Amino acid sequence: MKKNFGKKPLIFPQPVLIIGTYNEDGTPDLMNAAWGAVGDDHQVFLCLSGNHKTVENILRNKVFTVSPATEDQLVPCDYVGIVSGNDVPDKVERSGLHTHKAEKIDAPAVDELPLCIECELDSYEVVHCHLFGNIVNVTADEGILTEGKVDPKKLRPIIYDIENHLYWGFGEAAGKAFSAGKALK
């Protein structure tokens, strides 16, 4: 027997993403977004309503960064999601997070978050709040690499549980992609 939940976006896992932009006065702005994913091989997709200061900044500046929130930065990453830059202009400073200019675009990268995806705005569809960004560059701290590749166990990203309003840590590998199913061939 299965329980019927109706229309709910119960897709697991949902990444917790920190989106970085610069305000009109050049100060950094960060927001927490859980509705994001890969757009295709060279794009990220975010579902962001237009009332966010971050969206205003993206539409003006045409660039932004995306960083997975991590277990060790859960508190400040949650803070930048529950406080609006429209109401608290110094929310990044209050969060305790620090930023520097990203390598290839004019948007802030977060010092404490070890992975940063630098994006140029491709499109924003107002009615459905769909934002696509073209990936320009990705940087990763050496400390999260194993054999030159990003190691999720070292990154320690958090995911959002929309049903229970919880953040979860990253688990163990369950199997090898494009290989486990070969047992059924």
C-alpha positions as CSV (number, residue, x, y, z in Angstrom):
1,M,0.0,0.0,0.0
2,K,1.3,3.5,-0.9
3,K,0.3,6.8,0.7
4,N,-0.9,9.5,-1.8
5,F,0.8,12.9,-1.2
6,G,-0.8,14.8,-4.1
7,K,1.3,17.4,-5.9
8,K,4.6,17.8,-4.0
9,P,8.1,18.1,-5.3
10,L,9.4,15.1,-3.3
11,I,12.6,14.5,-5.3
12,F,15.5,13.3,-3.2
13,P,18.1,14.5,-2.8
14,Q,17.8,18.2,-3.3
15,P,21.1,20.0,-3.2
16,V,21.6,23.0,-0.9
17,L,23.2,25.6,-3.1
18,I,24.6,29.0,-2.1
19,I,24.2,31.5,-4.9
20,G,26.6,34.5,-5.0
21,T,26.2,37.9,-6.6
22,Y,27.3,41.4,-6.1
23,N,24.8,44.1,-5.0
24,E,24.6,47.4,-6.9
25,D,27.1,48.9,-4.4
26,G,29.6,46.1,-4.9
27,T,28.9,44.3,-1.6
28,P,28.5,40.5,-1.8
29,D,25.1,38.9,-1.6
30,L,24.5,35.2,-0.9
31,M,21.3,33.2,-0.8
32,N,20.5,29.5,-0.1
33,A,18.5,27.7,-2.8
34,A,17.5,24.1,-2.7
35,W,15.7,24.0,-6.1
36,G,18.6,23.6,-8.4
37,A,20.2,21.0,-10.7
38,V,22.2,20.3,-13.8
39,G,20.7,22.0,-16.8
40,D,22.9,20.0,-19.2
41,D,26.6,19.4,-19.8
42,H,27.4,23.1,-19.5
43,Q,24.5,24.7,-17.6
44,V,23.0,24.9,-14.1
45,F,19.3,25.3,-13.5
46,L,17.8,27.2,-10.5
47,C,14.2,27.9,-9.6
48,L,14.3,31.3,-8.0
49,S,11.4,33.7,-7.6
50,G,12.0,37.2,-8.8
51,N,11.5,38.9,-5.4
52,H,15.0,37.8,-4.2
53,K,17.7,40.4,-4.1
54,T,20.0,37.7,-5.6
55,V,17.7,37.4,-8.7
56,E,17.7,41.2,-9.1
57,N,21.5,41.1,-9.0
58,I,21.8,38.3,-11.5
59,L,19.5,40.0,-13.9
60,R,21.5,43.2,-13.6
61,N,25.1,41.7,-13.5
62,K,24.4,38.7,-15.8
63,V,26.8,36.5,-13.7
64,F,26.6,34.5,-10.4
65,T,28.3,31.7,-8.5
66,V,26.9,28.4,-7.2
67,S,28.5,26.5,-4.4
68,P,27.2,23.4,-2.6
69,A,26.6,24.1,1.1
70,T,28.7,21.9,3.3
71,E,28.2,20.2,6.7
72,D,30.8,22.3,8.4
73,Q,29.1,25.5,7.1
74,L,25.5,24.5,7.7
75,V,24.7,27.3,10.2
76,P,25.9,30.3,8.0
77,C,24.5,28.7,4.9
78,D,21.1,28.3,6.5
79,Y,21.3,31.9,7.7
80,V,21.8,33.4,4.2
81,G,18.6,31.5,3.3
82,I,16.4,32.7,6.1
83,V,17.4,36.3,5.9
84,S,16.6,38.4,2.9
85,G,19.2,40.8,1.4
86,N,16.3,43.1,0.7
87,D,15.9,43.5,4.5
88,V,19.4,42.9,5.8
89,P,21.9,44.4,3.4
90,D,24.9,43.1,5.5
91,K,23.7,39.6,5.8
92,V,26.9,38.1,4.4
93,E,29.0,39.9,7.0
94,R,26.6,38.8,9.7
95,S,26.7,35.2,8.5
96,G,30.4,35.0,9.2
97,L,31.1,33.9,5.6
98,H,33.9,35.6,3.6
99,T,34.1,36.1,-0.1
100,H,36.6,36.9,-2.8
101,K,36.0,37.7,-6.5
102,A,35.6,34.5,-8.6
103,E,38.4,33.7,-11.0
104,K,36.6,34.2,-14.4
105,I,33.5,36.3,-13.6
106,D,32.6,39.3,-11.5
107,A,30.7,37.5,-8.7
108,P,31.7,36.5,-5.2
109,A,33.1,33.1,-4.4
110,V,32.7,31.9,-0.7
111,D,36.1,31.3,1.0
112,E,34.6,28.7,3.3
113,L,32.9,26.6,0.6
114,P,35.4,24.5,-1.3
115,L,33.6,24.1,-4.6
116,C,32.5,27.1,-6.8
117,I,30.7,27.0,-10.2
118,E,31.0,30.3,-12.0
119,C,28.1,31.1,-14.3
120,E,26.9,33.6,-16.8
121,L,23.2,34.1,-17.1
122,D,21.7,32.3,-20.1
123,S,18.0,33.0,-19.4
124,Y,15.4,33.8,-16.7
125,E,11.8,32.9,-17.3
126,V,9.7,35.1,-14.9
127,V,6.4,33.2,-14.9
128,H,7.9,29.9,-13.7
129,C,11.1,31.4,-12.1
130,H,13.4,29.2,-14.2
131,L,17.0,30.5,-14.4
132,F,19.7,28.9,-16.5
133,G,23.3,29.8,-16.2
134,N,26.1,28.8,-18.5
135,I,29.1,27.3,-16.6
136,V,32.2,29.4,-17.3
137,N,34.6,27.8,-14.8
138,V,34.7,25.5,-11.8
139,T,37.2,25.8,-8.9
140,A,37.8,23.3,-6.1
141,D,40.0,23.5,-3.1
142,E,42.8,20.9,-3.3
143,G,41.6,19.5,0.1
144,I,38.4,18.0,-1.5
145,L,40.3,16.3,-4.3
146,T,41.2,12.6,-4.5
147,E,43.4,11.7,-7.5
148,G,42.5,15.1,-9.1
149,K,38.7,14.6,-8.9
150,V,36.2,16.2,-6.5
151,D,35.6,13.6,-3.7
152,P,32.1,13.9,-2.3
153,K,33.2,12.4,1.1
154,K,35.7,15.3,1.4
155,L,33.3,17.9,0.1
156,R,30.6,16.8,2.6
157,P,27.7,18.6,0.8
158,I,24.4,18.8,2.6
159,I,21.0,18.0,1.0
160,Y,17.6,19.4,1.8
161,D,14.7,17.2,2.9
162,I,11.7,19.3,1.7
163,E,9.2,17.0,3.5
164,N,10.7,17.2,7.0
165,H,12.6,20.6,6.7
166,L,15.9,19.0,7.6
167,Y,19.4,19.1,6.2
168,W,21.1,15.7,5.7
169,G,24.8,14.9,5.3
170,F,26.3,12.9,2.5
171,G,26.2,9.1,2.8
172,E,28.3,6.3,1.5
173,A,28.6,5.2,-2.1
174,A,25.9,2.7,-2.9
175,G,27.3,1.4,-6.2
176,K,29.2,2.2,-9.3
177,A,27.3,4.1,-12.0
178,F,27.0,2.6,-15.5
179,S,28.3,-0.7,-14.0
180,A,26.0,-2.0,-11.3
181,G,23.2,-2.8,-13.8
182,K,25.6,-4.9,-15.9
183,A,24.7,-7.8,-13.5
184,L,21.3,-8.0,-15.3
185,K,22.7,-8.1,-18.8
